[in-house]
Amino acid sequence: MAAHRSDFLVLGSGIAGLVFAIRAAKAGTVSIVTKKRSLESNTNYAQGGIAAVLDPKDSFELHIKDTLVCGEGLSDERSVRKIVEEGPELVRELAEWGVRFSQTDGAFDLGREGGHSKRRIAHAKDTTGREVERALLAEIKRHPRIKMYEYHHAFELVRNDHGEIWGAHTLDLSNGRLATFLARKTLLGTGGAGKVYVYTTNPDIASGDGFAMAYRAGARLSNLEFVQFHPTCLYHPKAKSFLISEAVRGEGAILRTLDGKPFMQRYHELKDLAPRDTVARAIDHEMKTRGDRHVYLDLSNMTADRIMSRFPNIHKTCFSLGIDITKEPIPVVPAAHYMCGGVNTDYKGRTSVPRLYACGEVSHTGVHGANRLASNSLLEALVYSVSAAEEATRSLDTNAFPRAYTKPPKRRVVKRSRVSITHNWDAIRNLMWDYVGIVRNTVYLRKAAQKLAPIRAEVEELYERHALMGDLVELRNIALVGELIIKCASRRKESRGLHYMEDFPRRLKGKAKNTLVFRRVTKVGAKSPPKRKGARRA
């Protein structure tokens, strides 16, 4: 099995991983491992932009207040203040690196989205994520200390006998060979887990790999019940996970039922600019009450020129599917979009496991609380990746790489069974959508846990007995992440933010608490202690 060594290992090629790599390369060598092309990341699909106080009429306190209100009592104010106050300078640095933000008269053309009291969304029309990726990858290519490994799927973190993380084991998807990447510091920048659900705005890569690897390595994770469903995903048989940016409603678009009637005024005082959880539940309720398969997003208040200049990609994509959004409304439905919980980190991006860092959607910094404020995701990833890089380079040592560390499990290679993989993949995603979706209850969560348990057992058996392939690794990860989401959701006996329980419709009084899940791991080479009858791990 091939072995690679570097000072830093970055898993993922979104904004979190790329910014960390650029900063870390000043102190040592960096390997970036990504399971698809370097451009394929959740960042690349971000349409809206980056929230930051860039207008003299705006203020840090207003942005902090908007974030805390949206987080419904679970946001960490220190963490929120950190990203709000450090963000503007880093957004300007992105522009210096070549990100071509939309401008008006030489200044940022700032948009507004749901939950924001001011215009503060720096954007590159409706393809901000793609533009950020382009500029960062160009910067990466100029660094001789950074090497990118595409089509390498990390499937397990490397641990030494002291429980420290020293890299990751990967599967080369181009030839099926295994490779170990050893590194003194490892960053999880693997993005989200939208593919746990059958309907999602996320790309196919978002299978929760970082959550699953971190959990198996003993890291602590929090608040996985808070899955943000984006209110407006294009509803069309030929469209796959195409997001209609919240910025469209920020520019005045109105949600309507199929008979043309607006409805958001019945759910929130901000109407169509209400926070995402409110809008998603409102659409879900209208669809279920009326028996409709979607609602409409009406852009008729905007001129055709404004639509095509502000949202060229959305216009182009919809037009290719036979929908002229300058003349007709867009059919939309809610879809799984963003994980507000994740791998616990401190204010420097460090996880609970030594030598392991996490940034971006895979992490839980406390910023988003029970509901993420629109366009705070790229901001959080940007700020925390810089902090993580500063800490990782400051504490970089020259210790020898460990001789004893966790190895990939040896397996008896049998005939691959894609039928079993496909069947279980569909079963898990449909189960999560039906029982652990926008609206939940105790009975549904209990059924979800009961139905998922035998599927997880079968998936683990498939993983142990079959030769590794990408689909099998992802299947194993979504099965585990689905189980962890159900555990967290079952423990929260209230409705708060993105977690809405029909049988617990009110928020609990007092200080809000985070849910927590983790796994106790054994030393390298040690046998697992026998499990007591009736005992369960957290």
C-alpha positions as CSV (number, residue, x, y, z in Angstrom):
1,M,0.0,0.0,0.0
2,A,1.4,3.4,-1.1
3,A,2.3,5.9,1.7
4,H,2.6,9.6,1.4
5,R,4.0,12.0,4.0
6,S,3.5,15.7,4.5
7,D,3.3,18.2,7.3
8,F,-0.4,18.9,6.8
9,L,-3.2,16.8,5.3
10,V,-6.4,18.5,4.0
11,L,-9.4,16.3,3.4
12,G,-11.8,18.2,1.0
13,S,-11.3,20.9,-1.6
14,G,-14.0,23.5,-0.6
15,I,-13.3,27.0,0.8
16,A,-12.3,25.6,4.2
17,G,-9.7,23.2,3.0
18,L,-8.2,25.4,0.3
19,V,-7.9,28.5,2.5
20,F,-6.3,26.3,5.3
21,A,-3.9,24.8,2.7
22,I,-2.8,28.2,1.4
23,R,-2.1,29.5,4.9
24,A,-0.5,26.2,6.2
25,A,1.9,26.0,3.1
26,K,3.8,28.9,4.6
27,A,5.0,26.6,7.3
28,G,5.3,23.2,5.6
29,T,4.2,20.8,2.9
30,V,0.5,20.2,2.3
31,S,-1.4,17.3,0.7
32,I,-5.0,17.9,-0.4
33,V,-7.1,14.8,-0.9
34,T,-10.5,15.1,-2.6
35,K,-12.6,12.2,-3.8
36,K,-13.7,13.9,-7.0
37,R,-12.3,16.7,-9.1
38,S,-10.9,19.6,-7.1
39,L,-13.8,21.8,-8.2
40,E,-16.5,19.4,-6.9
41,S,-17.4,20.7,-3.5
42,N,-20.4,22.2,-1.7
43,T,-18.6,25.6,-1.9
44,N,-18.8,25.3,-5.7
45,Y,-22.6,25.1,-5.5
46,A,-23.1,28.1,-3.2
47,Q,-25.1,30.6,-5.2
48,G,-25.9,33.3,-2.6
49,G,-22.6,34.7,-1.3
50,I,-20.6,35.6,1.8
51,A,-22.3,37.6,4.6
52,A,-20.0,40.4,5.9
53,V,-20.3,43.9,7.2
54,L,-19.0,45.8,4.3
55,D,-21.4,48.8,4.2
56,P,-20.9,51.9,6.5
57,K,-24.7,51.7,7.2
58,D,-24.3,48.2,8.6
59,S,-22.6,47.2,11.9
60,F,-21.1,44.2,13.6
61,E,-23.7,44.4,16.3
62,L,-26.6,44.1,13.8
63,H,-25.0,41.1,12.1
64,I,-24.3,39.5,15.4
65,K,-27.9,40.1,16.5
66,D,-29.4,38.7,13.2
67,T,-27.2,35.6,13.7
68,L,-28.2,35.0,17.3
69,V,-31.9,35.6,16.6
70,C,-31.7,33.0,13.8
71,G,-29.8,30.5,16.0
72,E,-32.7,30.5,18.5
73,G,-30.7,30.4,21.7
74,L,-28.1,27.9,20.7
75,S,-25.5,30.0,19.0
76,D,-22.2,30.6,20.8
77,E,-22.0,34.4,21.0
78,R,-18.2,34.4,21.2
79,S,-18.0,32.3,18.1
80,V,-20.5,34.5,16.3
81,R,-18.7,37.6,17.2
82,K,-15.4,36.1,16.0
83,I,-16.7,35.4,12.4
84,V,-18.5,38.7,12.2
85,E,-15.6,40.9,13.3
86,E,-12.9,39.0,11.4
87,G,-14.9,38.3,8.3
88,P,-14.8,41.6,6.4
89,E,-11.0,41.7,6.2
90,L,-10.8,38.1,4.9
91,V,-13.5,38.8,2.3
92,R,-11.4,41.7,1.0
93,E,-8.4,39.3,1.0
94,L,-10.4,36.9,-1.2
95,A,-10.9,39.8,-3.6
96,E,-7.1,40.4,-3.6
97,W,-6.6,36.7,-4.4
98,G,-8.7,37.2,-7.5
99,V,-12.3,36.5,-6.5
100,R,-14.4,38.7,-8.8
101,F,-17.2,39.9,-6.6
102,S,-20.0,41.8,-8.2
103,Q,-19.5,45.6,-7.8
104,T,-21.4,48.8,-8.2
105,D,-19.4,52.0,-8.6
106,G,-16.2,50.3,-7.4
107,A,-17.8,48.9,-4.2
108,F,-19.3,45.5,-3.3
109,D,-22.8,45.1,-4.7
110,L,-24.3,43.8,-1.5
111,G,-27.4,41.6,-1.6
112,R,-29.9,40.8,1.2
113,E,-31.3,37.4,2.2
114,G,-33.7,36.0,4.7
115,G,-33.1,36.9,8.3
116,H,-30.7,39.8,7.5
117,S,-31.6,43.3,8.6
118,K,-29.2,44.9,6.1
119,R,-27.7,44.3,2.7
120,R,-24.5,42.5,3.5
121,I,-24.1,39.6,1.1
122,A,-21.0,39.9,-1.1
123,H,-21.6,37.9,-4.2
124,A,-20.5,37.1,-7.7
125,K,-23.9,37.2,-9.2
126,D,-25.5,33.8,-8.6
127,T,-22.3,31.7,-8.9
128,T,-20.4,33.0,-5.9
129,G,-19.1,29.6,-4.7
130,R,-17.9,28.7,-8.2
131,E,-16.0,32.0,-8.4
132,V,-14.4,31.5,-5.0
133,E,-13.3,28.0,-5.9
134,R,-11.8,29.2,-9.2
135,A,-9.7,31.8,-7.5
136,L,-8.6,29.7,-4.6
137,L,-7.6,26.8,-6.9
138,A,-5.5,29.2,-9.0
139,E,-3.8,30.4,-5.8
140,I,-3.2,26.7,-4.8
141,K,-1.5,26.0,-8.1
142,R,1.1,28.8,-7.4
143,H,2.3,27.0,-4.2
144,P,5.1,24.5,-4.8
145,R,4.5,23.0,-1.3
146,I,0.9,22.1,-2.0
147,K,0.0,18.9,-3.9
148,M,-3.5,18.0,-4.9
149,Y,-4.7,14.3,-5.1
150,E,-8.0,14.1,-7.0
151,Y,-10.2,11.0,-7.0
152,H,-8.8,9.8,-3.7
153,H,-11.6,8.9,-1.3
154,A,-10.6,9.1,2.4
155,F,-12.4,6.3,4.3
156,E,-10.7,6.1,7.7
157,L,-8.5,8.4,9.9
158,V,-5.1,7.1,11.0
159,R,-4.7,6.9,14.8
160,N,-1.6,6.1,16.8
161,D,-1.5,4.3,20.1
162,H,-2.1,7.6,22.0
163,G,-5.3,8.3,20.1
164,E,-3.7,11.0,18.0
165,I,-4.7,11.5,14.3
166,W,-1.8,11.1,11.9
167,G,-3.5,11.3,8.5
168,A,-6.0,9.1,6.6
169,H,-6.4,5.9,4.6
170,T,-7.7,6.5,1.1
171,L,-9.1,4.6,-1.9
172,D,-7.8,5.7,-5.3
173,L,-11.0,5.7,-7.3
174,S,-9.1,5.6,-10.6
175,N,-7.5,2.2,-10.0
176,G,-9.0,0.7,-6.7
177,R,-5.7,0.8,-4.8
178,L,-5.3,1.9,-1.2
179,A,-3.0,4.6,-0.1
180,T,-2.1,6.0,3.3
181,F,-1.5,9.7,3.7
182,L,0.5,10.4,6.9
183,A,0.6,14.0,8.2
184,R,1.5,15.8,11.5
185,K,-1.8,17.8,11.3
186,T,-5.0,16.7,9.6
187,L,-7.9,19.0,8.6
188,L,-11.5,17.8,7.9
189,G,-12.9,20.0,5.3
190,T,-15.2,17.4,3.9
191,G,-18.5,19.4,3.7
192,G,-21.9,18.2,4.6
193,A,-24.2,15.1,4.5
194,G,-27.1,16.1,2.3
195,K,-27.1,12.8,0.5
196,V,-28.5,11.2,3.6
197,Y,-31.8,12.5,2.3
198,V,-33.4,11.6,-1.0
199,Y,-34.1,15.3,-1.8
200,T,-31.1,17.6,-1.4
201,T,-29.5,20.6,-3.0
202,N,-26.0,19.1,-2.3
203,P,-23.8,17.4,-4.9
204,D,-23.3,13.7,-4.9
205,I,-20.1,14.0,-2.8
206,A,-22.0,15.2,0.3
207,S,-22.2,11.7,2.0
208,G,-21.2,12.7,5.5
209,D,-17.7,11.2,5.2
210,G,-16.1,13.6,7.7
211,F,-18.8,13.2,10.3
212,A,-18.5,9.4,10.1
213,M,-14.7,9.2,10.1
214,A,-14.5,11.6,13.0
215,Y,-17.1,9.7,15.0
216,R,-15.3,6.4,14.4
217,A,-12.0,8.0,15.6
218,G,-13.6,9.1,18.9
219,A,-14.3,12.8,18.2
220,R,-17.2,14.5,19.8
221,L,-20.1,15.7,17.6
222,S,-23.0,17.9,18.5
223,N,-26.5,19.0,17.2
224,L,-26.8,16.8,14.2
225,E,-30.6,17.0,14.5
226,F,-30.4,20.5,13.0
227,V,-30.6,19.7,9.3
228,Q,-31.4,22.9,7.3
229,F,-33.8,22.3,4.5
230,H,-33.5,24.9,1.8
231,P,-37.0,26.2,1.0
232,T,-36.5,26.5,-2.8
233,C,-35.0,23.7,-4.8
234,L,-36.1,23.5,-8.4
235,Y,-38.9,21.0,-8.9
236,H,-38.4,19.4,-12.4
237,P,-37.9,15.8,-13.4
238,K,-34.8,16.6,-15.4
239,A,-33.2,18.9,-12.7
240,K,-30.9,17.3,-10.2
241,S,-30.4,19.1,-6.9
242,F,-30.6,22.6,-8.5
243,L,-30.9,25.3,-5.9
244,I,-32.8,28.5,-6.4
245,S,-30.9,30.9,-4.3
246,E,-32.5,32.7,-1.3
247,A,-31.1,35.9,-2.9
248,V,-34.0,35.6,-5.4
249,R,-36.4,36.2,-2.6
250,G,-34.0,38.8,-1.2
251,E,-34.6,40.8,-4.5
252,G,-38.4,40.6,-4.0
253,A,-39.6,37.3,-5.4
254,I,-42.8,35.9,-3.8
255,L,-43.8,32.4,-2.9
256,R,-47.3,31.4,-4.1
257,T,-49.5,28.4,-4.1
258,L,-50.4,26.8,-7.4
259,D,-53.5,29.0,-7.6
260,G,-51.3,32.1,-7.4
261,K,-52.0,33.2,-3.8
262,P,-49.2,34.4,-1.6
263,F,-49.0,32.6,1.8
264,M,-45.9,33.6,3.8
265,Q,-47.7,36.5,5.4
266,R,-49.6,33.9,7.5
267,Y,-46.4,32.4,8.9
268,H,-44.0,35.2,9.7
269,E,-43.9,39.0,9.9
270,L,-41.0,39.1,7.4
271,K,-43.1,37.2,4.9
272,D,-40.9,35.8,2.1
273,L,-37.7,37.0,3.9
274,A,-38.4,34.9,7.0
275,P,-35.6,32.5,8.3
276,R,-35.2,29.4,6.2
277,D,-36.7,27.0,8.8
278,T,-39.9,29.0,8.9
279,V,-40.1,29.2,5.1
280,A,-39.4,25.5,4.6
281,R,-42.1,24.4,7.1
282,A,-44.6,26.9,5.6
283,I,-44.0,25.4,2.1
284,D,-44.2,21.8,3.5
285,H,-47.5,22.7,5.3
286,E,-49.0,24.2,2.2
287,M,-48.0,21.2,0.0
288,K,-49.4,18.7,2.5
289,T,-52.6,20.6,3.3
290,R,-53.4,21.2,-0.4
291,G,-52.0,18.0,-1.7
292,D,-49.7,19.8,-4.1
293,R,-46.3,18.5,-5.2
294,H,-44.6,22.0,-5.2
295,V,-45.3,25.7,-4.9
296,Y,-44.3,28.6,-7.1
297,L,-41.6,31.3,-6.7
298,D,-42.8,34.4,-8.6
299,L,-40.3,36.9,-10.0
300,S,-42.8,39.1,-11.8
301,N,-41.8,42.2,-9.7
302,M,-38.4,42.2,-11.4
303,T,-37.7,43.3,-14.9
304,A,-36.3,40.7,-17.4
305,D,-33.0,42.6,-17.6
306,R,-32.7,42.6,-13.8
307,I,-33.3,38.9,-13.6
308,M,-30.8,38.0,-16.3
309,S,-28.1,40.3,-15.0
310,R,-28.5,39.3,-11.3
311,F,-29.3,35.6,-11.7
312,P,-27.8,34.5,-15.1
313,N,-27.1,30.9,-14.0
314,I,-30.6,30.4,-12.6
315,H,-32.1,31.9,-15.7
316,K,-30.0,29.8,-18.0
317,T,-30.6,26.5,-16.2
318,C,-34.4,27.1,-16.0
319,F,-34.6,28.2,-19.6
320,S,-32.8,25.0,-20.7
321,L,-35.6,23.1,-19.0
322,G,-38.3,25.0,-20.7
323,I,-39.0,27.5,-17.9
324,D,-38.6,31.2,-18.8
325,I,-38.4,32.8,-15.4
326,T,-38.7,36.3,-16.9
327,K,-42.3,35.4,-17.8
328,E,-43.4,32.5,-15.6
329,P,-42.9,31.4,-11.9
330,I,-40.4,28.7,-10.9
331,P,-41.8,25.5,-9.4
332,V,-39.9,24.8,-6.1
333,V,-39.8,22.4,-3.2
334,P,-37.8,22.2,0.1
335,A,-34.7,20.0,0.1
336,A,-31.9,19.0,2.6
337,H,-29.3,21.7,2.3
338,Y,-27.0,22.2,5.3
339,M,-25.9,20.6,8.5
340,C,-25.8,23.1,11.4
341,G,-24.3,20.5,13.7
342,G,-21.0,18.6,13.3
343,V,-17.7,17.8,14.7
344,N,-17.1,19.9,17.8
345,T,-14.2,22.4,17.6
346,D,-12.8,25.1,19.8
347,Y,-12.2,28.7,18.6
348,K,-9.1,27.6,16.8
349,G,-10.6,24.8,14.8
350,R,-9.3,22.0,17.1
351,T,-11.5,18.9,17.6
352,S,-11.6,16.8,20.8
353,V,-9.1,14.4,19.2
354,P,-5.4,15.5,19.2
355,R,-3.9,16.6,15.8
356,L,-7.3,16.7,14.1
357,Y,-8.9,20.0,13.0
358,A,-12.3,20.6,11.3
359,C,-13.7,23.6,9.4
360,G,-16.7,24.4,7.3
361,E,-19.9,22.5,7.2
362,V,-18.4,19.3,8.8
363,S,-17.6,21.3,12.0
364,H,-19.7,22.5,14.9
365,T,-18.2,25.9,16.0
366,G,-21.4,27.1,17.7
367,V,-22.0,29.8,15.1
368,H,-25.2,28.5,13.6
369,G,-27.1,27.3,16.6
370,A,-30.5,25.8,15.8
371,N,-30.7,27.5,12.4
372,R,-28.1,29.0,10.1
373,L,-28.4,32.5,8.9
374,A,-28.2,32.7,5.2
375,S,-24.7,33.1,3.7
376,N,-23.0,32.7,7.1
377,S,-21.7,29.3,6.0
378,L,-18.9,30.5,3.7
379,L,-18.1,33.2,6.2
380,E,-17.6,30.7,9.0
381,A,-15.5,28.4,6.8
382,L,-13.3,31.3,5.8
383,V,-12.7,32.7,9.3
384,Y,-12.2,29.3,11.0
385,S,-9.9,27.9,8.3
386,V,-7.6,30.8,8.9
387,S,-7.7,30.4,12.7
388,A,-7.1,26.6,12.3
389,A,-4.2,27.2,10.0
390,E,-2.6,29.7,12.4
391,E,-3.0,27.2,15.3
392,A,-1.8,24.2,13.3
393,T,1.3,26.0,12.0
394,R,2.1,27.5,15.4
395,S,2.1,24.1,17.1
396,L,3.7,22.1,14.2
397,D,6.4,19.8,15.5
398,T,9.0,17.6,13.8
399,N,8.2,14.4,15.6
400,A,8.8,11.2,13.6
401,F,5.8,9.7,12.0
402,P,4.4,6.8,14.1
403,R,5.4,3.2,13.3
404,A,2.3,1.7,14.9
405,Y,-1.0,3.1,13.7
406,T,-4.4,1.9,12.6
407,K,-4.4,-0.1,9.4
408,P,-7.3,-0.6,7.0
409,P,-9.1,-3.8,7.8
410,K,-8.1,-6.9,5.9
411,R,-11.0,-8.3,4.0
412,R,-11.8,-11.4,2.1
413,V,-12.7,-10.2,-1.4
414,V,-15.9,-11.6,-2.7
415,K,-18.0,-10.8,-5.7
416,R,-19.3,-7.2,-5.5
417,S,-23.0,-6.8,-5.0
418,R,-24.1,-3.5,-6.4
419,V,-27.7,-4.5,-6.0
420,S,-27.4,-4.6,-2.2
421,I,-25.5,-1.3,-2.2
422,T,-28.1,0.4,-4.4
423,H,-31.1,-1.1,-2.5
424,N,-29.7,0.0,0.9
425,W,-28.7,3.4,-0.4
426,D,-32.2,4.1,-1.5
427,A,-33.8,2.6,1.6
428,I,-31.8,4.8,4.0
429,R,-32.4,8.1,2.1
430,N,-36.1,7.5,1.7
431,L,-36.4,6.4,5.4
432,M,-34.6,9.6,6.5
433,W,-36.9,11.8,4.3
434,D,-40.1,10.2,5.5
435,Y,-39.4,9.9,9.2
436,V,-36.6,12.5,10.0
437,G,-37.5,15.3,7.7
438,I,-38.8,18.9,8.1
439,V,-41.5,17.9,10.6
440,R,-40.9,15.1,13.1
441,N,-42.5,13.3,16.0
442,T,-41.5,10.7,18.6
443,V,-43.2,7.8,16.9
444,Y,-41.6,8.6,13.5
445,L,-38.1,8.8,15.1
446,R,-38.6,5.5,17.0
447,K,-39.7,3.8,13.7
448,A,-36.7,5.4,11.9
449,A,-34.3,3.9,14.5
450,Q,-35.9,0.5,14.3
451,K,-35.9,0.4,10.5
452,L,-32.3,1.7,10.2
453,A,-30.7,-0.7,12.7
454,P,-30.8,-3.9,10.5
455,I,-29.8,-1.9,7.4
456,R,-26.7,-0.6,9.3
457,A,-25.8,-4.1,10.3
458,E,-26.1,-5.4,6.7
459,V,-24.0,-2.5,5.4
460,E,-21.2,-3.1,7.9
461,E,-21.2,-6.8,6.8
462,L,-21.0,-5.7,3.2
463,Y,-18.1,-3.3,4.1
464,E,-16.2,-6.0,5.9
465,R,-16.6,-8.7,3.2
466,H,-16.3,-6.8,-0.1
467,A,-13.5,-5.1,-1.9
468,L,-13.6,-1.4,-1.3
469,M,-15.3,0.9,-3.8
470,G,-16.5,4.5,-3.5
471,D,-20.3,3.6,-3.4
472,L,-19.7,1.2,-0.5
473,V,-17.7,3.7,1.5
474,E,-20.4,6.3,1.1
475,L,-23.2,3.9,1.9
476,R,-21.4,3.0,5.2
477,N,-21.1,6.7,6.0
478,I,-24.6,7.7,5.3
479,A,-25.9,4.8,7.3
480,L,-23.9,5.9,10.3
481,V,-24.7,9.6,9.9
482,G,-28.4,8.8,9.6
483,E,-28.2,6.9,12.9
484,L,-26.5,9.8,14.6
485,I,-29.0,12.3,13.3
486,I,-31.8,10.1,14.7
487,K,-30.1,9.8,18.1
488,C,-29.7,13.6,18.4
489,A,-33.2,14.3,17.2
490,S,-34.7,11.7,19.7
491,R,-32.9,13.4,22.6
492,R,-34.3,16.9,21.9
493,K,-37.8,17.0,23.4
494,E,-38.7,20.4,22.1
495,S,-39.2,22.4,18.9
496,R,-36.3,24.7,18.2
497,G,-35.1,26.2,14.9
498,L,-34.7,23.5,12.3
499,H,-35.9,20.7,14.7
500,Y,-39.7,20.7,14.8
501,M,-41.5,18.1,16.8
502,E,-45.3,17.7,16.5
503,D,-45.6,16.3,20.0
504,F,-43.2,18.9,21.5
505,P,-44.2,22.1,19.7
506,R,-42.7,24.5,22.2
507,R,-39.2,25.5,23.1
508,L,-38.0,24.4,26.5
509,K,-37.5,27.2,29.0
510,G,-34.1,28.0,30.4
511,K,-30.7,27.8,28.8
512,A,-30.6,25.8,25.6
513,K,-28.3,22.7,25.6
514,N,-26.4,21.0,22.8
515,T,-26.9,17.3,22.1
516,L,-23.7,15.2,22.1
517,V,-22.6,11.9,20.5
518,F,-19.3,10.2,20.6
519,R,-17.7,6.8,20.5
520,R,-15.1,5.4,22.9
521,V,-12.2,3.9,20.9
522,T,-9.6,1.3,21.9
523,K,-5.8,1.6,21.6
524,V,-4.2,0.5,18.4
525,G,-3.9,-3.3,18.3
526,A,-6.0,-3.8,21.5
527,K,-9.0,-6.0,21.5
528,S,-12.4,-4.3,22.1
529,P,-13.6,-5.1,25.7
530,P,-16.6,-7.4,25.8
531,K,-19.9,-5.6,25.7
532,R,-22.1,-6.1,28.7
533,K,-25.5,-7.5,28.0
534,G,-28.0,-4.6,27.5
535,A,-25.3,-1.9,27.3
536,R,-25.3,0.7,24.6
537,R,-22.7,3.1,23.4
538,A,-23.5,6.8,23.1
